[in-house]
Amino acid sequence: MCYNLRLALSGRDRQQSLLENLQQAEKAPISEITRVQEELLRKLLRHAFFNVPYYRRILDGLGGLEYLESHKPTVVLRKMPLLTKDIIRENFNDLKSNDLSGRRWYYNSSGGSTGEPIKLIQDQDCLISSSALKMLFDNWTGYSVGMPKIVLWGSERDLFGGRIPIKNRVGRCLRNERWLNSFRMTECDMRDYVQIINNFRPVQILAYVEAIYQIARFIEQEGLDVYSPKAIMTSAGTLYPQMREVIEEVFQAPVFNRYGSREVSDIACECEAHKGLHVSPLTHYVEIITKDGTPAALGEVGEVIVTWLVNYAMPLIRYRIGDLARWESAECSCNRHWPLLKEVTGRVTDAFLRADGGVVMPEYFIHMLGVVVNAPWIRKFQVVQEKYDLIRLLVVPSDTHAAIEGIDKSKDTLEQIVRVAMGNECSLEIEIVDEIPSSPSGKYRYTISKVQRHV
């Protein structure tokens, strides 16, 4: 009640209206969803033509307004080039809408998981739309604003170096949220976090994938008791099947995986059926493309391309978000006719390239190496492709002596696992390290390829 009053006083009651639109779209037939999405896409393309110099040049090259008006928006879209981080940096001013003076806009930036964040412009409409979609996804887990919620988060920008502005503190209090810093997770901290969870008794835990997985492993290894929330929402990282299994077993709660980024906000989320991630059709148009730029077949892994339908301040049209995913071929049993991602398999730079042009998906190393390395004496590991014929395995031990013994016993098996996937010429180097840092956005990457990929 207090939070709803705050929304009304701040003019954010539009959020509720947008939430209701999304809820109606959950029940709409495919034909209606397609029609509305095409209208939204056409509206965005028209705005880009009249107001954004970068897109005006592109659309003029395709035939201008006449071409735009005489073709389906999806046809126009697929004739347009992909938008990359480099293009955004080089054309920043020409990507800004010329009506910014009439918008309540602000600067944002990408998360920097690749080490190269970019500056972006978003506006109040983006913020309100994103908040409404978050509320919808939360509702799918059984959570509503005001219920107790633990947020296990780790972005330096979000944590303000420990100095949280009073506005944020008041907002969290009104929403009944307790925030825990995933950048500070020693064994002592994790023990404290478990106690906080037990005392706070959250309905939902929202967490970085790696952070909640590490706490789950700690609870399991230490034999601790932990309160079971109604749901756990994971984000900001790839949720691999074995990670989900450990988290759900320890917390005795279902995991709902959510997918998005700072550049285009939340995109998709699992529903209660857990058959994949539903893409929000009123806010995002998502493509999955193959190496040659053609649409990926159902079930085929490809690169995720996102058009954010609600950002008019700096439209991101056909943006290469840098992730790999695949479409689900079957309808979800929940009866929502929204596009369904079977899974997000990782970052483009998480996949390993073979000398013969083949690609090895990160799941292979996560699963195969994890089976060998995921022992009590291992706290973390990361697999790095340095060259076509060199893989490095970094291991953070919980017990250095036991780790040395374990690695020595497993080395032949680990080498064989690598060569099966990468070829007999590929060698493996194993290194015990004190820590493996997360990216500036707080995301942890299990696999990294440093091999230059040609697109």
Secondary structure, 3 states (H helix, E strand, C coil): CHHHHHHHHCCCCHHHHHHHHHHHHHCCCHHHHHHHHHHHHHHHHHHHHHHCHHHHHHHHHHCHHHHHHHCCHHHHHHHCCCECHHHHHHCHHHHCCCCHHHCCEEEEECCCCCCCCCEEEEEHHHHHHHHHHHHHHHHHCCCCCCCCEEEEECCHHHHHHHCCCHHHHHHHHHHCEEEEECCCCCHHHHHHHHHHHHHHCCCEEEEEHHHHHHHHHHHHHHCCCCCCCCEEEEECCCCCHHHHHHHHHHHCCCEEEEEEECCCEEEEEECCCCCCEEECCCCEEEEEECCCCCECCCCCCEEEEEEECCCCCCCCCCEEEEEEEEECCCCCCCCCCCCEEEEEEEEHHHCEECCCCCEECHHHHHHHHHHHHCCCCEEEEEEEEEECCEEEEEEEECCHHHHHHHHHHHHHHHHHHHHHHHCCCCEEEEEECCCCCCCCCCCCCCEEECCCCCC
